[in-house]
Amino acid sequence: MSSALTDSAQQRVFNFSAGPAALPLSVLEEVRDELVCYPGAGASIMEISHRDKRFVDLLHDAQATLRQLLGISDDYEVLFLQGGAALQFSMIPANLLRGTGKTAQYLLTGSWGKKAIKEAKKEGAAESIYDAGETNYDRLPAAGDYQVADDAAYLYYCSNETIQGVQFTDEPACPDSVPLVSDASSDFLCRPLDISKYGLLYACAQKNAGPAGVTVVVVRKDLLQRSPADLPGYLNYNNHAEADSEWNTPPTFAIYVLGKIAKWLRDDIGGLDAMLQQNQEKSQTLYQVIDQSNGFYRGHAQTEARSLMNVTFNLPNDDLQASFIAEAAKHDLTALKGHRSVGGIRASIYNAMPVEGVNTLANFMKDFAKANG
Ligand SMILES: *Cc1c(COP(=O)(O)O)cnc(C)c1O
């Protein structure tokens, strides 16, 4: 390896960005090694046709690895789409609500759910049946806090609210007659899931599964019958399902990296059970520092709702907050500023954040509290 390359790896910091977010170093290095010429292709993966067998094989491989990791059965399609999570806010109601005469029901536990329902209302009847806005989205619904109608078009929720740091541990209760729809953008692949509980689950890649540009949509095949024929072509799930995500040019480079991340999870981490254990340990390390700080750090999310992925907390005042961020940067701990709607600090500790990064942050937090408490 040339010294320039060694230097660039050494310049890497512990990056707590909420998204686009840190990727595993070993995957970045593989991508670097293959960037100029994908083995056997005589060209970069970015330079070959999406119909080229080498790319089609790679796309199928990425789908197969996701199916293997999550145990996704043949009852479901695995689609690779563009437009980010935001386009799914519209595509879901366009395909599953428009023209049905039914109502889509939404559980609002944070900012992303709120954005999603706004788009759904343009497509048909959509109502929130739970909204934690009064407490600035610090909690999850308790049993009995909401009632899903047996004939709802679908029940929508966001499994991990990235901005507030609020995550469901289990799927919300939902009648068998109602498809469950989940925005899993920021906790996709952080743990095993029982996909058979879902009608549709989607995730933009740039939080926990790859670079920006590709969004994974896992949809139960029978739901595709609902899509109105007169939808704009790109917006119709059927087109993407029938064309195996090649209805038009898919985001080839992003799919290529996503496939590598899936293999890293399977082969290097050892699967999603092992990933979950690591995520539990990493998040516990930070929540423990918060809980043992005598109130110096105040977590945003209620204890039962705490996210494995986004740890949100406040300091006693704005000056200390600013100084926390500035001091942390000196320890190579970056991108810790919380979202403007919550304030404070947000440490995003997705799958690719090494244990060492979390431990470094935890030690910094203890020292900072001691010096300033
Ligand atoms: C980041 C994020 C989004 C928005 O993703 P885009 O790809 O920018 O549209 C939606 N939902 C959740 C939970 C997110 O974390």
The ligand as a Gaussian input file, in Angstrom:
#p B3LYP/6-31G(d) Opt

LIG

0 1
 C      -32.905000       9.465000       6.997000
 C      -34.281000       8.983000       7.192000
 C      -35.289000       9.242000       6.267000
 C      -35.063000      10.102000       5.025000
 O      -34.231000       9.482000       4.124000
 P      -33.958000      10.116000       2.678000
 O      -33.235000       9.014000       1.970000
 O      -33.142000      11.340000       2.887000
 O      -35.266000      10.430000       2.066000
 C      -36.546000       8.716000       6.497000
 N      -36.796000       7.972000       7.587000
 C      -35.860000       7.713000       8.506000
 C      -36.203000       6.888000       9.692000
 C      -34.572000       8.207000       8.339000
 O      -33.631000       7.941000       9.274000

